C-alpha cells in the first residue's frame, strides 16, 4: 500500500497557555519531529503537516526537504478545516491516509505499524480507530486514525465539516475499532495539568524551548 499522512499542528493551544504544544521537547526532540520520525519509520511515504497558529515557529524545526506543509488561514474554524487542507495537499495515488496529532509524546513507529496492520485486516470498513481499554473495562478512542482512499474522496467531495469524529458518530457501521491496552494512542497534552500528570506517570520531563514562550501569534 501507498500510505500518506496528515499531521495536524494548527491549533492555538489556548488551554496550554497559548504556546505551541508540538514544540515541547522529549529528550531534546520536539514532539512534532517525533511524530514525523514515527510515521516515516513505519513506512509512510508522504506526509503533509498542517500549520496555523505559531506557523513560523513550528516550520523552523521541520525538515527543509522531503516534506509538504500547508497553512490553514482560519485554524479557529475547527480541526475539520485543517484535515481538509491536508487531504487536499496529498497526492491522489495514496491508498490510505493516517490523520495524526502533533502533540502525542508516546506514539512510536511500532504503534503506527500496528494501526497499519489493523487497516489491512479491516474488511469492508472505511476507517480504523484505536480504542484504548482500561483495567476497569472502560474504553476511549485514540489517535492516530487511518482512513481509506475512498473515504478521503468522499470527505473532499462534501462541502460541510462532517469529518473525523463527527463522521464516526454518524457512521459507526464504517468503523473498525482496534481494541488495545496501549495508552500511547490515548496520551496527548492539552493543559498544564496534563503535562504534569504525564511527567508523574512516565518519569519523562518535557521542556519548552525558549522560542515557544511567545504567548500568541494571532494578532
C-alpha positions as CSV (number, residue, x, y, z in Angstrom):
1,X,0.0,0.0,0.0
2,X,1.0,3.6,-0.6
3,X,0.4,5.4,2.7
4,X,0.0,9.2,3.2
5,X,-0.4,11.1,6.4
6,X,-1.8,14.4,7.6
7,X,-0.1,15.7,10.7
8,X,-2.2,18.3,12.5
9,X,-0.2,21.2,14.1
10,X,-2.5,24.2,13.6
11,X,-4.2,24.7,17.0
12,X,-3.9,27.7,19.3
13,X,-3.3,25.6,22.4
14,X,-5.3,28.1,24.4
15,X,-5.7,25.6,27.3
16,X,-1.9,25.2,27.4
17,X,-1.5,28.9,28.0
18,X,-1.1,29.9,24.3
19,X,2.1,28.0,23.5
20,X,2.7,25.5,20.7
21,X,2.4,22.1,22.3
22,X,4.1,20.3,19.5
23,X,7.4,22.1,20.2
24,X,7.6,20.6,23.7
25,X,10.8,18.7,23.8
26,X,11.0,15.0,24.7
27,X,14.7,14.0,25.2
28,X,15.6,17.2,23.3
29,X,13.4,16.4,20.3
30,X,10.3,18.5,19.6
31,X,7.1,16.4,19.6
32,X,6.3,17.3,16.0
33,X,9.6,15.8,14.9
34,X,9.0,12.7,17.0
35,X,5.7,12.2,15.2
36,X,7.3,12.7,11.8
37,X,10.0,10.2,12.7
38,X,7.5,7.6,13.8
39,X,5.4,7.9,10.6
40,X,8.4,7.7,8.3
41,X,9.9,4.8,10.3
42,X,6.6,2.9,9.9
43,X,6.7,3.2,6.2
44,X,4.6,6.2,5.5
45,X,5.7,7.6,2.1
46,X,4.2,11.1,2.1
47,X,3.4,13.5,4.9
48,X,1.6,16.8,4.9
49,X,1.9,19.0,8.0
50,X,-0.9,21.4,8.5
51,X,0.2,24.6,10.3
52,X,-1.9,27.5,11.6
53,X,-1.2,29.3,14.8
54,X,2.6,29.5,15.5
55,X,3.3,28.5,11.9
56,X,6.7,30.2,11.7
57,X,7.9,28.7,15.0
58,X,6.8,25.2,14.1
59,X,8.1,25.5,10.5
60,X,11.5,26.4,11.8
61,X,12.0,22.9,13.2
62,X,10.7,21.0,10.3
63,X,12.9,19.3,7.7
64,X,13.8,21.6,4.8
65,X,13.2,18.9,2.2
66,X,11.0,15.8,1.7
67,X,8.0,17.2,3.5
68,X,4.9,19.2,2.5
69,X,3.5,21.9,4.8
70,X,0.3,23.9,4.3
71,X,-1.0,26.7,6.4
72,X,-4.6,27.0,7.4
73,X,-5.6,30.6,7.2
74,X,-8.5,30.1,9.6
75,X,-7.4,27.4,12.1
76,X,-10.1,28.5,14.6
77,X,-12.7,27.2,12.2
78,X,-12.0,23.8,13.7
79,X,-10.0,20.7,13.1
80,X,-12.0,19.6,10.1
81,X,-10.8,22.7,8.2
82,X,-7.2,21.5,8.8
83,X,-8.0,17.9,7.9
84,X,-9.5,19.1,4.6
85,X,-6.4,21.1,3.7
86,X,-4.1,18.2,4.5
87,X,-6.2,15.8,2.4
88,X,-6.2,18.2,-0.5
89,X,-2.4,18.5,-0.4
90,X,-1.7,14.8,-0.5
91,X,-1.1,13.2,-3.9
92,X,-4.0,11.4,-5.4
93,X,-2.3,8.0,-5.5
94,X,-2.2,7.1,-1.9
95,X,-4.2,4.0,-0.8
96,X,-4.9,5.1,2.7
97,X,-4.3,8.2,4.9
98,X,-3.3,8.5,8.5
99,X,-4.6,11.5,10.4
100,X,-2.3,12.2,13.3
101,X,-1.9,14.8,16.1
102,X,1.5,16.5,16.5
103,X,1.3,16.6,20.3
104,X,1.2,12.9,21.2
105,X,4.5,12.2,23.1
106,X,4.4,8.4,23.2
107,X,3.3,7.3,19.7
108,X,6.2,5.4,18.1
109,X,6.8,3.6,14.9
110,X,5.5,0.3,16.2
111,X,2.2,2.0,17.2
112,X,1.8,3.3,13.6
113,X,2.7,-0.2,12.3
114,X,0.0,-1.8,14.5
115,X,-2.5,0.7,13.1
116,X,-1.5,-0.2,9.5
117,X,-1.8,-3.9,10.2
118,X,-5.3,-3.3,11.6
119,X,-6.2,-1.4,8.4
120,X,-5.0,-4.3,6.2
121,X,-7.4,-6.6,8.1
122,X,-10.4,-4.1,8.3
123,X,-12.6,-5.9,5.9
124,X,-15.1,-3.6,4.2
125,X,-14.8,-0.8,6.8
126,X,-13.7,2.7,5.9
127,X,-11.7,3.8,8.9
128,X,-9.7,2.2,11.7
129,X,-9.6,3.9,15.1
130,X,-7.6,2.7,18.1
131,X,-9.8,2.1,21.2
132,X,-7.8,2.1,24.4
133,X,-9.3,-0.2,27.0
134,X,-8.5,0.4,30.7
135,X,-8.4,-2.2,33.5
136,X,-11.9,-1.3,34.6
137,X,-13.2,-2.1,31.1
138,X,-13.9,1.5,30.1
139,X,-12.6,2.5,26.6
140,X,-11.7,5.7,24.9
141,X,-11.0,6.4,21.2
142,X,-7.4,7.3,20.4
143,X,-5.2,8.7,17.7
144,X,-3.9,8.5,15.1
145,X,-6.6,7.1,12.9
146,X,-6.4,5.7,9.3
147,X,-8.9,6.0,6.5
148,X,-9.4,4.6,3.1
149,X,-8.7,6.5,-0.2
150,X,-12.4,6.2,-0.9
151,X,-13.4,7.9,2.3
152,X,-10.8,10.6,1.7
153,X,-12.5,11.3,-1.7
154,X,-15.9,11.3,0.0
155,X,-14.9,13.9,2.5
156,X,-13.2,16.1,-0.1
157,X,-16.3,16.0,-2.2
158,X,-18.5,17.2,0.6
159,X,-19.0,20.8,1.5
160,X,-19.6,20.5,5.2
161,X,-17.2,19.7,8.1
162,X,-18.5,16.2,8.8
163,X,-15.1,14.6,9.1
164,X,-13.2,12.6,11.7
165,X,-15.2,12.4,15.0
166,X,-18.4,13.9,13.6
167,X,-18.3,11.4,10.7
168,X,-17.6,8.5,13.0
169,X,-20.6,9.3,15.2
170,X,-22.8,9.3,12.1
171,X,-21.4,6.2,10.5
172,X,-20.5,3.8,13.3
173,X,-21.0,0.8,10.9
174,X,-18.0,2.0,8.9
175,X,-15.6,2.0,11.8
176,X,-13.2,-0.9,12.6
177,X,-12.1,-0.5,16.2
178,X,-8.6,-1.6,17.1
179,X,-9.0,-2.5,20.8
180,X,-5.8,-2.3,22.8
181,X,-4.4,-1.6,26.2
182,X,-1.6,0.6,24.7
183,X,-2.1,4.0,26.2
184,X,0.2,5.6,23.7
185,X,-2.8,6.2,21.5
186,X,-4.7,8.0,24.2
187,X,-2.0,10.2,25.6
188,X,-1.9,13.8,24.4
189,X,-1.3,17.1,26.1
190,X,-4.0,19.8,26.3
191,X,-3.4,21.5,29.7
192,X,-0.5,22.2,32.1
193,X,-2.2,19.6,34.3
194,X,-1.9,17.0,31.5
195,X,1.8,17.9,31.3
196,X,2.3,17.4,35.0
197,X,0.4,14.1,35.0
198,X,2.5,12.8,32.1
199,X,5.7,13.6,33.9
200,X,4.5,11.9,37.1
201,X,3.2,8.8,35.3
202,X,6.1,8.3,32.9
203,X,9.1,9.9,34.7
204,X,9.8,11.9,31.5
205,X,10.1,15.6,31.8
206,X,9.1,17.6,28.7
207,X,10.7,21.0,28.3
208,X,9.7,24.2,26.4
209,X,12.2,25.6,24.0
210,X,12.9,29.3,24.6
211,X,11.2,30.2,21.2
212,X,7.9,28.7,22.5
213,X,7.5,31.3,25.2
214,X,5.6,33.6,22.8
215,X,2.1,33.8,24.2
216,X,0.2,34.1,20.9
217,X,0.7,34.8,17.2
218,X,-3.0,35.5,16.5
219,X,-2.6,39.3,16.4
